[in-house]
Amino acid sequence: MLSITKKFSILFITGTVAISGCYYDKEDLLYGGACDPTGTTYTGTISSILKNYGCVNCHSGTSPSGAINLESYTAVKTSVTNGKLYGSITHAPGYVPMPDGAASMTSCDIKKIKAWIDAGATNN
């Protein structure tokens, strides 16, 4: 029969291992390797990111939220040019943080958008 001290030790060790198993909350660490924004394109990456986060759901149609339309390349390019897209997704001061009422974009997705913007935000 196990003594109370041994039972407590086993319980403590088991709990410590279980809690430490949830340590990594960073996407890059969870899925191995760093984010690679190389080769990011509007059609292959950016439009999917905007759809996956629900950006297009609110920012499209005849009356898009905040008068910001993100349903086409031309419309997204406008938000890139005026700085609203990047300012909003990075929650920069002076911009409305997006996505509204939802989890922030992952750092990897933000890096992909930034790489695309820095490369000229082309339509390819």
Rosetta constraint file for C-alpha pairs under 8 A:
AtomPair CA 2 CA 6 HARMONIC 6.03 0.50
AtomPair CA 2 CA 7 HARMONIC 6.31 0.50
AtomPair CA 3 CA 7 HARMONIC 6.26 0.50
AtomPair CA 4 CA 8 HARMONIC 6.03 0.50
AtomPair CA 5 CA 9 HARMONIC 6.10 0.50
AtomPair CA 6 CA 10 HARMONIC 6.13 0.50
AtomPair CA 7 CA 11 HARMONIC 6.12 0.50
AtomPair CA 8 CA 12 HARMONIC 5.96 0.50
AtomPair CA 9 CA 13 HARMONIC 6.08 0.50
AtomPair CA 10 CA 14 HARMONIC 6.03 0.50
AtomPair CA 11 CA 15 HARMONIC 6.04 0.50
AtomPair CA 12 CA 16 HARMONIC 6.07 0.50
AtomPair CA 13 CA 17 HARMONIC 6.17 0.50
AtomPair CA 14 CA 18 HARMONIC 6.19 0.50
AtomPair CA 15 CA 19 HARMONIC 6.10 0.50
AtomPair CA 16 CA 20 HARMONIC 6.01 0.50
AtomPair CA 17 CA 21 HARMONIC 6.13 0.50
AtomPair CA 18 CA 22 HARMONIC 7.30 0.50
AtomPair CA 19 CA 23 HARMONIC 7.26 0.50
AtomPair CA 24 CA 29 HARMONIC 6.57 0.50
AtomPair CA 24 CA 30 HARMONIC 6.40 0.50
AtomPair CA 25 CA 29 HARMONIC 7.61 0.50
AtomPair CA 25 CA 30 HARMONIC 7.02 0.50
AtomPair CA 26 CA 30 HARMONIC 6.14 0.50
AtomPair CA 27 CA 31 HARMONIC 6.14 0.50
AtomPair CA 27 CA 106 HARMONIC 7.34 0.50
AtomPair CA 27 CA 107 HARMONIC 7.93 0.50
AtomPair CA 27 CA 108 HARMONIC 7.71 0.50
AtomPair CA 28 CA 32 HARMONIC 5.94 0.50
AtomPair CA 28 CA 33 HARMONIC 5.77 0.50
AtomPair CA 28 CA 34 HARMONIC 5.11 0.50
AtomPair CA 28 CA 35 HARMONIC 6.20 0.50
AtomPair CA 28 CA 108 HARMONIC 7.68 0.50
AtomPair CA 29 CA 33 HARMONIC 6.53 0.50
AtomPair CA 29 CA 34 HARMONIC 7.49 0.50
AtomPair CA 35 CA 108 HARMONIC 5.44 0.50
AtomPair CA 35 CA 111 HARMONIC 7.88 0.50
AtomPair CA 36 CA 108 HARMONIC 7.77 0.50
AtomPair CA 36 CA 112 HARMONIC 7.78 0.50
AtomPair CA 37 CA 108 HARMONIC 7.57 0.50
AtomPair CA 37 CA 111 HARMONIC 6.33 0.50
AtomPair CA 37 CA 112 HARMONIC 4.65 0.50
AtomPair CA 37 CA 115 HARMONIC 6.30 0.50
AtomPair CA 38 CA 112 HARMONIC 7.81 0.50
AtomPair CA 38 CA 115 HARMONIC 7.57 0.50
AtomPair CA 40 CA 44 HARMONIC 7.03 0.50
AtomPair CA 40 CA 45 HARMONIC 5.82 0.50
AtomPair CA 40 CA 46 HARMONIC 7.41 0.50
AtomPair CA 40 CA 112 HARMONIC 6.14 0.50
AtomPair CA 40 CA 113 HARMONIC 7.77 0.50
AtomPair CA 40 CA 115 HARMONIC 7.03 0.50
AtomPair CA 40 CA 116 HARMONIC 5.83 0.50
AtomPair CA 41 CA 45 HARMONIC 5.38 0.50
AtomPair CA 41 CA 46 HARMONIC 6.34 0.50
AtomPair CA 41 CA 116 HARMONIC 6.43 0.50
AtomPair CA 41 CA 122 HARMONIC 7.44 0.50
AtomPair CA 41 CA 123 HARMONIC 7.35 0.50
AtomPair CA 41 CA 124 HARMONIC 5.76 0.50
AtomPair CA 42 CA 46 HARMONIC 4.57 0.50
AtomPair CA 42 CA 47 HARMONIC 5.74 0.50
AtomPair CA 42 CA 73 HARMONIC 7.40 0.50
AtomPair CA 42 CA 116 HARMONIC 7.52 0.50
AtomPair CA 42 CA 121 HARMONIC 7.39 0.50
AtomPair CA 42 CA 122 HARMONIC 6.95 0.50
AtomPair CA 42 CA 123 HARMONIC 5.72 0.50
AtomPair CA 42 CA 124 HARMONIC 5.69 0.50
AtomPair CA 43 CA 47 HARMONIC 5.78 0.50
AtomPair CA 43 CA 48 HARMONIC 7.64 0.50
AtomPair CA 43 CA 123 HARMONIC 7.12 0.50
AtomPair CA 43 CA 124 HARMONIC 5.77 0.50
AtomPair CA 44 CA 48 HARMONIC 7.13 0.50
AtomPair CA 44 CA 124 HARMONIC 7.82 0.50
AtomPair CA 45 CA 49 HARMONIC 6.27 0.50
AtomPair CA 45 CA 112 HARMONIC 7.88 0.50
AtomPair CA 46 CA 50 HARMONIC 6.24 0.50
AtomPair CA 46 CA 112 HARMONIC 7.66 0.50
AtomPair CA 46 CA 113 HARMONIC 6.48 0.50
AtomPair CA 46 CA 116 HARMONIC 8.00 0.50
AtomPair CA 47 CA 51 HARMONIC 6.23 0.50
AtomPair CA 48 CA 52 HARMONIC 5.93 0.50
AtomPair CA 49 CA 53 HARMONIC 6.29 0.50
AtomPair CA 49 CA 109 HARMONIC 7.07 0.50
AtomPair CA 50 CA 54 HARMONIC 6.40 0.50
AtomPair CA 50 CA 55 HARMONIC 5.15 0.50
AtomPair CA 50 CA 56 HARMONIC 6.16 0.50
AtomPair CA 50 CA 70 HARMONIC 7.82 0.50
AtomPair CA 51 CA 55 HARMONIC 5.88 0.50
AtomPair CA 51 CA 56 HARMONIC 5.46 0.50
AtomPair CA 51 CA 57 HARMONIC 7.39 0.50
AtomPair CA 53 CA 99 HARMONIC 6.95 0.50
AtomPair CA 53 CA 105 HARMONIC 7.43 0.50
AtomPair CA 54 CA 58 HARMONIC 6.97 0.50
AtomPair CA 54 CA 99 HARMONIC 7.61 0.50
AtomPair CA 55 CA 59 HARMONIC 5.94 0.50
AtomPair CA 55 CA 70 HARMONIC 7.11 0.50
AtomPair CA 55 CA 99 HARMONIC 6.71 0.50
AtomPair CA 56 CA 60 HARMONIC 5.65 0.50
AtomPair CA 56 CA 69 HARMONIC 7.64 0.50
AtomPair CA 56 CA 70 HARMONIC 5.58 0.50
AtomPair CA 56 CA 71 HARMONIC 5.63 0.50
AtomPair CA 58 CA 64 HARMONIC 6.11 0.50
AtomPair CA 58 CA 65 HARMONIC 5.57 0.50
AtomPair CA 59 CA 64 HARMONIC 4.44 0.50
AtomPair CA 59 CA 65 HARMONIC 5.17 0.50
AtomPair CA 59 CA 66 HARMONIC 7.63 0.50
AtomPair CA 59 CA 67 HARMONIC 7.54 0.50
AtomPair CA 59 CA 68 HARMONIC 5.65 0.50
AtomPair CA 59 CA 69 HARMONIC 4.64 0.50
AtomPair CA 59 CA 70 HARMONIC 5.42 0.50
AtomPair CA 59 CA 71 HARMONIC 7.02 0.50
AtomPair CA 60 CA 64 HARMONIC 4.71 0.50
AtomPair CA 60 CA 65 HARMONIC 7.53 0.50
AtomPair CA 60 CA 68 HARMONIC 7.61 0.50
AtomPair CA 60 CA 69 HARMONIC 4.94 0.50
AtomPair CA 60 CA 70 HARMONIC 5.97 0.50
AtomPair CA 60 CA 71 HARMONIC 5.42 0.50
AtomPair CA 61 CA 69 HARMONIC 7.57 0.50
AtomPair CA 61 CA 71 HARMONIC 7.94 0.50
AtomPair CA 63 CA 67 HARMONIC 6.79 0.50
AtomPair CA 64 CA 68 HARMONIC 5.82 0.50
AtomPair CA 64 CA 69 HARMONIC 5.69 0.50
AtomPair CA 65 CA 69 HARMONIC 7.67 0.50
AtomPair CA 68 CA 75 HARMONIC 7.91 0.50
AtomPair CA 68 CA 79 HARMONIC 7.46 0.50
AtomPair CA 69 CA 75 HARMONIC 5.61 0.50
AtomPair CA 69 CA 76 HARMONIC 6.98 0.50
AtomPair CA 70 CA 75 HARMONIC 5.39 0.50
AtomPair CA 70 CA 76 HARMONIC 4.92 0.50
AtomPair CA 70 CA 79 HARMONIC 8.00 0.50
AtomPair CA 71 CA 75 HARMONIC 6.65 0.50
AtomPair CA 71 CA 76 HARMONIC 7.23 0.50
AtomPair CA 72 CA 76 HARMONIC 6.19 0.50
AtomPair CA 73 CA 77 HARMONIC 5.96 0.50
AtomPair CA 73 CA 123 HARMONIC 6.55 0.50
AtomPair CA 74 CA 78 HARMONIC 6.45 0.50
AtomPair CA 75 CA 79 HARMONIC 6.77 0.50
AtomPair CA 76 CA 80 HARMONIC 6.27 0.50
AtomPair CA 76 CA 85 HARMONIC 7.81 0.50
AtomPair CA 77 CA 81 HARMONIC 6.04 0.50
AtomPair CA 77 CA 121 HARMONIC 6.98 0.50
AtomPair CA 78 CA 82 HARMONIC 6.32 0.50
AtomPair CA 79 CA 83 HARMONIC 6.03 0.50
AtomPair CA 79 CA 84 HARMONIC 5.21 0.50
AtomPair CA 79 CA 85 HARMONIC 5.19 0.50
AtomPair CA 80 CA 84 HARMONIC 6.33 0.50
AtomPair CA 80 CA 85 HARMONIC 5.43 0.50
AtomPair CA 80 CA 86 HARMONIC 6.85 0.50
AtomPair CA 80 CA 117 HARMONIC 7.13 0.50
AtomPair CA 80 CA 121 HARMONIC 7.70 0.50
AtomPair CA 83 CA 87 HARMONIC 5.97 0.50
AtomPair CA 84 CA 88 HARMONIC 5.80 0.50
AtomPair CA 84 CA 95 HARMONIC 6.90 0.50
AtomPair CA 85 CA 89 HARMONIC 6.31 0.50
AtomPair CA 86 CA 90 HARMONIC 6.08 0.50
AtomPair CA 86 CA 113 HARMONIC 7.71 0.50
AtomPair CA 86 CA 114 HARMONIC 7.27 0.50
AtomPair CA 87 CA 91 HARMONIC 6.00 0.50
AtomPair CA 87 CA 92 HARMONIC 5.04 0.50
AtomPair CA 87 CA 93 HARMONIC 7.77 0.50
AtomPair CA 87 CA 95 HARMONIC 5.70 0.50
AtomPair CA 87 CA 96 HARMONIC 7.92 0.50
AtomPair CA 87 CA 97 HARMONIC 7.81 0.50
AtomPair CA 88 CA 92 HARMONIC 6.37 0.50
AtomPair CA 88 CA 95 HARMONIC 5.26 0.50
AtomPair CA 88 CA 96 HARMONIC 5.41 0.50
AtomPair CA 88 CA 97 HARMONIC 4.64 0.50
AtomPair CA 88 CA 98 HARMONIC 5.25 0.50
AtomPair CA 88 CA 99 HARMONIC 7.96 0.50
AtomPair CA 89 CA 97 HARMONIC 6.13 0.50
AtomPair CA 89 CA 98 HARMONIC 5.15 0.50
AtomPair CA 89 CA 99 HARMONIC 6.94 0.50
AtomPair CA 89 CA 104 HARMONIC 7.37 0.50
AtomPair CA 89 CA 105 HARMONIC 6.93 0.50
AtomPair CA 89 CA 110 HARMONIC 7.15 0.50
AtomPair CA 90 CA 97 HARMONIC 7.23 0.50
AtomPair CA 90 CA 98 HARMONIC 7.96 0.50
AtomPair CA 90 CA 110 HARMONIC 7.36 0.50
AtomPair CA 91 CA 95 HARMONIC 6.55 0.50
AtomPair CA 91 CA 96 HARMONIC 6.94 0.50
AtomPair CA 91 CA 97 HARMONIC 4.58 0.50
AtomPair CA 91 CA 98 HARMONIC 7.00 0.50
AtomPair CA 92 CA 97 HARMONIC 7.44 0.50
AtomPair CA 98 CA 102 HARMONIC 7.85 0.50
AtomPair CA 98 CA 104 HARMONIC 6.98 0.50
AtomPair CA 99 CA 103 HARMONIC 6.95 0.50
AtomPair CA 99 CA 104 HARMONIC 6.27 0.50
AtomPair CA 99 CA 105 HARMONIC 7.56 0.50
AtomPair CA 105 CA 109 HARMONIC 6.23 0.50
AtomPair CA 105 CA 110 HARMONIC 6.50 0.50
AtomPair CA 106 CA 110 HARMONIC 6.39 0.50
AtomPair CA 107 CA 111 HARMONIC 6.10 0.50
AtomPair CA 108 CA 112 HARMONIC 6.25 0.50
AtomPair CA 109 CA 113 HARMONIC 6.30 0.50
AtomPair CA 110 CA 114 HARMONIC 6.11 0.50
AtomPair CA 111 CA 115 HARMONIC 6.01 0.50
AtomPair CA 112 CA 116 HARMONIC 6.18 0.50
AtomPair CA 113 CA 117 HARMONIC 6.17 0.50
AtomPair CA 114 CA 118 HARMONIC 6.02 0.50
AtomPair CA 115 CA 119 HARMONIC 6.09 0.50
AtomPair CA 116 CA 120 HARMONIC 6.59 0.50
AtomPair CA 116 CA 121 HARMONIC 5.18 0.50
AtomPair CA 116 CA 122 HARMONIC 7.60 0.50
AtomPair CA 117 CA 121 HARMONIC 4.45 0.50
